[in-house]
Amino acid sequence: MIEIPEFIIPFIPWIRGLVGLSLVGAIFLGAMGAVWIERKLSADIQFRYGPSRVGKFGLLQLVADAIKLFTKEDLRPKNADRVLFDNATIFMMSSVFLMLVAIPVGAVFINGVEYPLVVTEMDISVLYIEAMSALTIFGIFMIAYGSNNKYSLLGAFRNFARMVGYEVPLGITVVSVGIMTGSLNIVEIASAQGLHWNIFLQPIGFIVFFIALMADMGRLPFDQNESEEELIAGWITEYSGMRFGLGFFAEYIHMILGSFLVALLFLGGWNVPAFISNNPVLGFIVPTGFLLLKTVLVLMTIIGMRWAVPRYRIDQVIDLSWKKLLPLSLLNLVWAVGLGLYLGA
């Protein structure tokens, strides 16, 4: 654990409260930014008029989208389960906020001492984040089952099948990173990398983690649960107005937090050379900016892949998880144990 000076200890609850409030605001702004980036990129690639013409750089498209969502009629299907249908988005938003409290979004260096920007530290924070992420599946099932729509239910069952297949290699890869570091605390994993990023120490693990993360977030080519050509819109077919907006907003926040995980676990986190971290000004600003830059690059890659890869069939998705990613994740686990013993972790 990182040592904290005694004079700071009484203020820790206040500092964590402020960090938490700042994170909530920043993550909402980040989700809006992700929506804008995706709309703008898709407009540029597909020559759409709307998002590329509404305001400077298409920034007013977000305002137009908000007006459209707020003014749309809030429909509820006949015979829908009102409890599940109305409260599913609350469940999904709760999942992303529970993840948020354990994910560090940067660090500041004061007199050469590192202080991570995180609401709370846990010894098993990586496993906690993965468990909270998996709760999203219950929100999707609540929407699908509560809608009383066969296409929605088919989308939810596809989501179950995909999540079961990809959570296993995802978890094994995370444990592999923890074994090499000697900790499951995400702050310690990020700090321990220094300038030797895990992407170079565990390249197979990085590939498995990134693919499994894409599947976990339901991004192309893993969006079988909402494929329009087969299921209309899958699990969210019957949602309209702000319910639809909140459901997808939770997915965008999930995507941002997933990008943070890639940067923290495999891309060196906020670590910078010592001459920067020891500088009173640069050490306060650069490490967090460095982490945010990596996160944005990962986010742009995830968004860009939507327009570059075709959607897999559901049987191909299952084959990929159980026949390829699972053996590769086990191979990476053996490699991590051997390399960890060699390095003395």
KAGI-V253184 format. One record per backbone hydrogen bond with DSSP energy under -1.0 kcal/mol. NH is the residue of the N-H (numbers start at 1). CO is the residue of the C=O. Records with the same first field share a line. If there is no record, write none. Layout:
BEGIN
NH=CO ; CO
END
This chain:
BEGIN
8=5
11=8
12=9
15=11
16=12
17=13
18=14
19=15
20=16
21=17
22=18
23=19
24=20
25=21
26=22
27=23
28=24
29=25
30=26
31=27
32=28
33=29
34=30
35=31
36=32
37=33
38=34
39=35
40=36
41=37
42=38
43=39
44=40
45=41
46=42
48=43
53=50
54=50
55=53
58=55
59=56
60=54
61=58
62=59
64=60
65=61
66=62
67=63
68=64
69=65
70=66
71=67
75=73
80=77
81=146
85=81
86=82
87=83
88=84
91=87
92=88
93=89
94=90
95=91
96=92
97=93
98=94
99=95
100=96
101=97
102=99
103=100
105=117
108=115
109=283
110=113
113=110
115=108
117=106
118=116
120=101
125=122
126=184
128=124
129=125
130=126
131=127
132=128
133=129
134=130
136=133
137=134
138=135
139=135
140=136
141=137
142=138
143=139
144=140
145=141
146=142
147=143
153=149
154=150
155=151
156=152
157=153
158=154
159=155
160=156
161=157
162=158
163=159
164=160
165=161
166=162
167=163
170=166
171=167
172=168
173=169
174=170
175=171
176=172
177=173
178=174
179=175
180=176
181=177
182=178
183=178
189=185
190=186
191=187
192=188
196=193
199=266
200=197
201=197
202=198
206=202
207=203
208=204
209=205
210=206
211=207
212=208
213=209
214=210
215=211
216=212
217=213
219=214
222=219
226=223
231=227
232=228
233=231
234=231
235=225
236=233
237=234
239=236
243=240
245=241
246=242
247=243
248=244
249=245
250=246
251=247
252=248
253=249
254=250
255=251
256=252
257=253
258=254
259=255
260=256
261=257
262=258
263=259
264=260
265=261
266=262
267=262
269=263
271=268
276=273
277=273
278=274
279=276
283=279
285=281
286=282
289=285
290=286
291=287
292=288
293=289
294=290
295=291
296=292
297=293
298=294
299=295
300=296
301=297
302=298
303=299
304=300
305=301
306=303
307=304
308=305
309=305
312=221
317=313
318=314
319=315
320=316
321=317
322=318
323=319
325=320
326=321
328=324
329=325
330=326
331=327
332=328
333=329
334=330
335=331
336=332
337=333
338=334
339=335
340=336
341=337
342=338
343=339
345=340
END
